[in-house]
Protein backbone atom coordinates (compact mmCIF):
# COMPACT_ATOMS: atom_id res chain seq x y z
CA UNK A 1 0.00 0.00 0.00
CA UNK A 2 0.93 3.65 -0.47
CA UNK A 3 1.44 6.48 1.98
CA UNK A 4 -0.97 9.41 2.01
CA UNK A 5 0.69 12.81 2.28
CA UNK A 6 -0.86 16.25 2.74
CA UNK A 7 0.93 19.60 2.86
CA UNK A 8 -0.20 22.14 5.47
CA UNK A 9 0.73 25.81 5.53
CA UNK A 10 1.22 28.27 8.40
CA UNK A 11 1.37 25.77 11.29
CA UNK A 12 4.27 26.99 13.41
CA UNK A 13 5.06 24.42 16.10
CA UNK A 14 7.91 22.14 17.13
CA UNK A 15 8.19 18.37 16.88
CA UNK A 16 8.28 15.90 19.73
CA UNK A 17 10.59 13.21 18.32
CA UNK A 18 13.89 13.31 16.46
CA UNK A 19 14.04 12.13 12.87
CA UNK A 20 17.16 11.29 10.81
CA UNK A 21 18.12 13.50 7.89
CA UNK A 22 19.89 12.67 4.62
CA UNK A 23 23.16 14.23 5.84
CA UNK A 24 23.25 11.96 8.88
CA UNK A 25 22.04 14.57 11.36
CA UNK A 26 18.78 14.46 13.33
CA UNK A 27 16.14 17.13 13.93
CA UNK A 28 13.24 17.25 16.37
CA UNK A 29 10.48 17.72 13.84
CA UNK A 30 8.19 14.68 14.20
CA UNK A 31 4.92 14.20 16.10
CA UNK A 32 3.17 10.82 16.07
CA UNK A 33 -0.57 10.99 16.68
CA UNK A 34 -3.36 8.53 17.29
CA UNK A 35 -6.56 10.10 15.99
CA UNK A 36 -9.49 7.74 16.27
CA UNK A 37 -8.34 4.50 14.69
CA UNK A 38 -5.57 6.08 12.60
CA UNK A 39 -1.88 6.60 13.20
CA UNK A 40 -0.84 9.98 11.84
CA UNK A 41 2.54 11.67 11.55
CA UNK A 42 3.14 15.41 11.49
CA UNK A 43 6.57 16.24 10.06
CA UNK A 44 7.69 19.84 10.33
CA UNK A 45 9.86 21.44 7.64
CA UNK A 46 13.49 21.21 8.79
CA UNK A 47 14.08 24.91 8.11
CA UNK A 48 11.63 25.76 10.89
CA UNK A 49 13.66 23.95 13.55
CA UNK A 50 16.36 26.61 13.83
CA UNK A 51 14.51 29.55 12.26
CA UNK A 52 13.06 32.58 14.01
CA UNK A 53 9.32 32.17 13.52
CA UNK A 54 8.81 35.90 13.66
CA UNK A 55 10.59 36.13 10.32
CA UNK A 56 7.62 34.39 8.71
CA UNK A 57 4.88 36.60 10.12
CA UNK A 58 2.36 37.65 7.52
CA UNK A 59 3.69 35.14 4.99
CA UNK A 60 2.25 31.91 3.65
CA UNK A 61 4.74 29.12 4.21
CA UNK A 62 4.72 25.34 3.80
CA UNK A 63 5.29 24.10 7.33
CA UNK A 64 3.94 20.59 7.81
CA UNK A 65 3.66 17.25 6.06
CA UNK A 66 0.82 15.09 7.36
CA UNK A 67 1.46 11.41 6.63
CA UNK A 68 -0.71 8.32 7.00
CA UNK A 69 1.33 5.22 6.22
CA UNK A 70 0.08 2.35 4.02
CA UNK A 71 -3.33 3.85 3.33
CA UNK A 72 -5.67 1.96 0.97
CA UNK A 73 -6.73 4.04 -2.02
CA UNK A 74 -10.37 3.70 -1.00
CA UNK A 75 -9.70 5.62 2.20
CA UNK A 76 -8.11 8.70 0.63
CA UNK A 77 -11.26 10.81 0.98
CA UNK A 78 -11.41 10.03 4.69
CA UNK A 79 -7.73 10.96 4.98
CA UNK A 80 -8.38 14.26 3.22
CA UNK A 81 -11.17 15.05 5.70
CA UNK A 82 -8.88 14.11 8.58
CA UNK A 83 -6.23 16.47 7.22
CA UNK A 84 -8.74 19.32 7.07
CA UNK A 85 -9.75 18.60 10.66
CA UNK A 86 -6.15 18.60 11.87
CA UNK A 87 -5.53 21.90 10.07
CA UNK A 88 -8.62 23.39 11.70
CA UNK A 89 -7.52 22.36 15.19
CA UNK A 90 -3.98 23.58 14.52
CA UNK A 91 -5.50 26.98 13.70
CA UNK A 92 -6.79 27.06 17.28
CA UNK A 93 -3.39 25.95 18.62
CA UNK A 94 -1.28 28.45 16.68
CA UNK A 95 -3.82 31.26 16.08
CA UNK A 96 -2.64 31.22 12.46
CA UNK A 97 -4.53 30.52 9.26
CA UNK A 98 -3.54 26.87 8.84
CA UNK A 99 -4.67 25.36 5.54
CA UNK A 100 -4.27 22.12 3.58
CA UNK A 101 -2.52 23.13 0.37
CA UNK A 102 -2.05 19.78 -1.37
CA UNK A 103 -2.25 16.01 -1.02
CA UNK A 104 -0.87 13.00 -2.86
CA UNK A 105 -1.47 9.26 -2.94
CA UNK A 106 -0.02 7.34 -5.88
CA UNK A 107 -2.87 4.81 -6.08
CA UNK A 108 -5.74 7.32 -5.86
CA UNK A 109 -7.56 9.02 -8.74
CA UNK A 110 -6.43 11.71 -9.05
CA UNK A 111 -3.09 10.84 -7.50
CA UNK A 112 -2.52 14.41 -6.31
CA UNK A 113 -4.36 17.71 -5.89
CA UNK A 114 -3.23 21.27 -5.20
CA UNK A 115 -5.23 24.28 -4.09
CA UNK A 116 -4.60 28.02 -4.11
CA UNK A 117 -5.23 28.86 -0.45
CA UNK A 118 -5.38 32.20 1.34
CA UNK A 119 -3.85 32.60 4.76
CA UNK A 120 -0.83 33.81 6.70
CA UNK A 121 1.43 32.56 9.47
CA UNK A 122 1.50 34.43 12.77
CA UNK A 123 3.26 33.85 16.06
CA UNK A 124 1.78 36.32 18.51
CA UNK A 125 -0.38 34.64 21.14
CA UNK A 126 -0.67 30.87 20.57
CA UNK A 127 -3.22 29.02 22.66
CA UNK A 128 -0.78 26.40 23.97
CA UNK A 129 3.00 26.03 24.15
CA UNK A 130 3.76 25.46 20.47
CA UNK A 131 7.50 24.94 21.06
CA UNK A 132 6.55 21.78 23.00
CA UNK A 133 5.64 19.04 20.54
CA UNK A 134 4.16 16.88 23.29
CA UNK A 135 1.71 19.68 24.14
CA UNK A 136 0.62 19.89 20.51
CA UNK A 137 0.13 16.11 20.38
CA UNK A 138 -1.83 16.03 23.62
CA UNK A 139 -4.08 18.84 22.43
CA UNK A 140 -4.89 17.16 19.12
CA UNK A 141 -5.44 13.72 20.61
CA UNK A 142 -7.52 14.91 23.56
CA UNK A 143 -9.84 17.13 21.50
CA UNK A 144 -10.23 14.97 18.38
CA UNK A 145 -13.34 13.04 19.45
CA UNK A 146 -15.20 16.14 20.63
CA UNK A 147 -14.18 17.98 17.48
CA UNK A 148 -15.63 15.27 15.25
CA UNK A 149 -18.87 15.15 17.27
CA UNK A 150 -19.33 18.93 17.27
CA UNK A 151 -17.81 19.84 13.91
CA UNK A 152 -21.12 19.98 12.05
CA UNK A 153 -23.71 20.91 14.72
CA UNK A 154 -21.52 23.70 16.12
CA UNK A 155 -19.95 24.69 12.76
CA UNK A 156 -16.54 24.51 14.40
CA UNK A 157 -14.48 25.12 11.28
CA UNK A 158 -16.33 28.42 10.78
CA UNK A 159 -15.97 29.31 14.47
CA UNK A 160 -12.23 28.60 14.38
CA UNK A 161 -11.83 30.86 11.34
CA UNK A 162 -13.52 33.71 13.18
CA UNK A 163 -11.38 32.94 16.23
CA UNK A 164 -8.16 33.42 14.25
CA UNK A 165 -9.39 36.46 12.33
CA UNK A 166 -10.51 38.21 15.53
CA UNK A 167 -6.86 38.22 16.68
CA UNK A 168 -5.14 38.85 13.36
CA UNK A 169 -2.58 41.68 13.43
CA UNK A 170 -2.98 44.68 11.17
CA UNK A 171 -6.69 45.30 11.63
CA UNK A 172 -8.29 48.16 13.61
CA UNK A 173 -9.28 47.15 17.13
CA UNK A 174 -12.94 47.90 16.39
CA UNK A 175 -12.90 45.43 13.48
CA UNK A 176 -11.29 42.76 15.68
CA UNK A 177 -14.02 43.34 18.27
CA UNK A 178 -16.78 43.11 15.67
CA UNK A 179 -15.29 39.84 14.39
CA UNK A 180 -15.23 38.50 17.96
CA UNK A 181 -18.87 39.53 18.38
CA UNK A 182 -19.81 37.76 15.14
CA UNK A 183 -18.04 34.67 16.51
CA UNK A 184 -20.11 34.89 19.71
CA UNK A 185 -23.26 35.23 17.59
CA UNK A 186 -22.24 32.14 15.64
CA UNK A 187 -21.51 30.12 18.79
CA UNK A 188 -24.75 31.27 20.41
CA UNK A 189 -26.81 30.38 17.33
CA UNK A 190 -25.35 26.89 16.89
CA UNK A 191 -25.67 26.23 20.63
CA UNK A 192 -29.34 27.17 20.59
CA UNK A 193 -30.06 24.99 17.56
CA UNK A 194 -28.19 22.03 19.01
CA UNK A 195 -30.05 22.38 22.31
CA UNK A 196 -33.43 22.42 20.58
CA UNK A 197 -34.55 26.02 21.12
CA UNK A 198 -37.22 26.73 18.47
CA UNK A 199 -36.50 29.45 15.90
CA UNK A 200 -39.79 31.28 15.45
CA UNK A 201 -40.28 34.62 13.71
CA UNK A 202 -36.51 35.12 13.52
CA UNK A 203 -36.08 34.72 17.26
CA UNK A 204 -35.10 31.86 19.53
CA UNK A 205 -37.89 30.97 21.94
CA UNK A 206 -38.11 28.86 25.05
CA UNK A 207 -38.33 25.12 24.46
CA UNK A 208 -41.79 23.71 23.93
CA UNK A 209 -43.47 26.75 22.35
CA UNK A 210 -45.07 26.68 18.92
CA UNK A 211 -45.72 29.07 16.05
CA UNK A 212 -49.22 29.68 17.41
CA UNK A 213 -47.95 30.40 20.90
CA UNK A 214 -44.48 31.76 20.38
CA UNK A 215 -43.97 33.29 23.80
CA UNK A 216 -41.09 35.52 24.82
CA UNK A 217 -37.79 35.29 23.02
CA UNK A 218 -34.53 34.16 24.60
CA UNK A 219 -32.39 37.20 23.94
CA UNK A 220 -28.75 37.43 22.91
CA UNK A 221 -27.36 37.95 26.41
CA UNK A 222 -29.52 35.28 28.06
CA UNK A 223 -28.72 32.65 25.43
CA UNK A 224 -25.05 33.52 25.61
CA UNK A 225 -25.10 33.06 29.38
CA UNK A 226 -26.80 29.67 29.00
CA UNK A 227 -24.17 28.69 26.45
CA UNK A 228 -21.32 29.51 28.82
CA UNK A 229 -23.06 27.86 31.76
CA UNK A 230 -23.35 24.64 29.72
CA UNK A 231 -19.54 24.30 29.93
CA UNK A 232 -19.28 25.46 33.53
CA UNK A 233 -18.59 29.17 33.00
CA UNK A 234 -20.38 32.11 34.63
CA UNK A 235 -18.83 35.23 33.10
CA UNK A 236 -19.83 38.84 33.55
CA UNK A 237 -21.14 39.80 30.11
CA UNK A 238 -22.14 43.42 30.76
CA UNK A 239 -19.20 45.14 29.03
CA UNK A 240 -19.10 42.71 26.11
CA UNK A 241 -22.83 42.87 25.40
CA UNK A 242 -22.95 46.66 25.78
CA UNK A 243 -20.01 47.19 23.43
CA UNK A 244 -21.38 44.64 21.00
CA UNK A 245 -24.69 46.53 20.81
CA UNK A 246 -22.91 49.83 20.21
CA UNK A 247 -20.55 48.60 17.50
CA UNK A 248 -23.01 46.33 15.69
CA UNK A 249 -25.97 48.71 15.75
CA UNK A 250 -24.24 52.11 15.67
CA UNK A 251 -20.80 51.38 14.22
CA UNK A 252 -19.07 53.53 16.85
CA UNK A 253 -18.39 53.44 20.56
CA UNK A 254 -17.64 56.22 23.06
CA UNK A 255 -14.93 54.11 24.72
CA UNK A 256 -11.30 55.16 24.47
CA UNK A 257 -8.76 53.19 22.43
CA UNK A 258 -7.32 51.64 25.59
CA UNK A 259 -10.81 50.65 26.74
CA UNK A 260 -11.38 48.98 23.37
CA UNK A 261 -8.15 47.00 23.80
CA UNK A 262 -9.18 46.04 27.32
CA UNK A 263 -12.56 44.83 26.06
CA UNK A 264 -10.86 42.90 23.28
CA UNK A 265 -8.56 41.14 25.73
CA UNK A 266 -11.50 40.22 27.96
CA UNK A 267 -13.50 38.96 24.99
CA UNK A 268 -10.61 36.88 23.68
CA UNK A 269 -9.97 35.33 27.09
CA UNK A 270 -13.63 34.38 27.32
CA UNK A 271 -13.79 32.87 23.83
CA UNK A 272 -10.51 31.01 24.22
CA UNK A 273 -11.56 29.38 27.48
CA UNK A 274 -14.99 28.51 26.07
CA UNK A 275 -13.60 26.79 22.97
CA UNK A 276 -11.12 24.79 25.04
CA UNK A 277 -13.84 23.67 27.46
CA UNK A 278 -16.15 22.84 24.57
CA UNK A 279 -13.45 20.63 23.04
CA UNK A 280 -12.85 18.90 26.37
CA UNK A 281 -9.26 20.11 26.65
CA UNK A 282 -7.87 19.87 30.19
CA UNK A 283 -4.23 20.81 29.73
CA UNK A 284 -2.30 24.06 30.24
CA UNK A 285 -3.00 26.99 27.95
CA UNK A 286 -2.23 30.69 27.57
CA UNK A 287 -5.02 33.25 28.03
CA UNK A 288 -4.88 35.95 25.37
CA UNK A 289 -4.30 38.59 28.03
CA UNK A 290 -1.27 36.80 29.53
CA UNK A 291 0.51 35.08 26.61
CA UNK A 292 3.61 34.27 28.69
CA UNK A 293 1.91 32.94 31.83
CA UNK A 294 0.14 29.58 31.36
CA UNK A 295 -2.98 28.52 33.23
CA UNK A 296 -2.91 24.83 34.32
CA UNK A 297 -6.27 24.06 32.70
CA UNK A 298 -9.37 25.95 31.50
CA UNK A 299 -11.15 27.29 34.56
CA UNK A 300 -8.14 27.16 36.88
CA UNK A 301 -7.35 30.26 38.96
CA UNK A 302 -5.12 32.74 37.18
CA UNK A 303 -1.59 33.28 38.52
CA UNK A 304 -1.31 36.49 40.51
CA UNK A 305 1.38 37.78 38.11
CA UNK A 306 -0.66 36.92 35.04
CA UNK A 307 0.08 39.94 32.91
CA UNK A 308 -2.36 42.56 31.66
HELIX and SHEET records of a PDB file:
HELIX    1   1 UNK A   46  UNK A   48  5                                   3    
HELIX    2   2 UNK A   53  UNK A   56  5                                   4    
HELIX    3   3 UNK A   73  UNK A   75  5                                   3    
HELIX    4   4 UNK A   76  UNK A   94  1                                  19    
HELIX    5   5 UNK A  133  UNK A  150  1                                  18    
HELIX    6   6 UNK A  156  UNK A  165  1                                  10    
HELIX    7   7 UNK A  173  UNK A  195  1                                  23    
HELIX    8   8 UNK A  220  UNK A  229  1                                  10    
HELIX    9   9 UNK A  238  UNK A  250  1                                  13    
HELIX   10  10 UNK A  257  UNK A  278  1                                  22    
HELIX   11  11 UNK A  288  UNK A  290  5                                   3    
SHEET    1   A 7 UNK A  17  UNK A  20  0                                        
SHEET    2   A 7 UNK A  26  UNK A  35 -1                                        
SHEET    3   A 7 UNK A  38  UNK A  44 -1                                        
SHEET    4   A 7 UNK A  62  UNK A  71 -1                                        
SHEET    5   A 7 UNK A   2  UNK A   9 -1                                        
SHEET    6   A 7 UNK A  99  UNK A 104 -1                                        
SHEET    7   A 7 UNK A 112  UNK A 114 -1                                        
SHEET    1   B 2 UNK A 199  UNK A 200  0                                        
SHEET    2   B 2 UNK A 203  UNK A 204 -1                                        
SHEET    1   C 2 UNK A 285  UNK A 286  0                                        
SHEET    2   C 2 UNK A 294  UNK A 295 -1                                        
END                                                                             
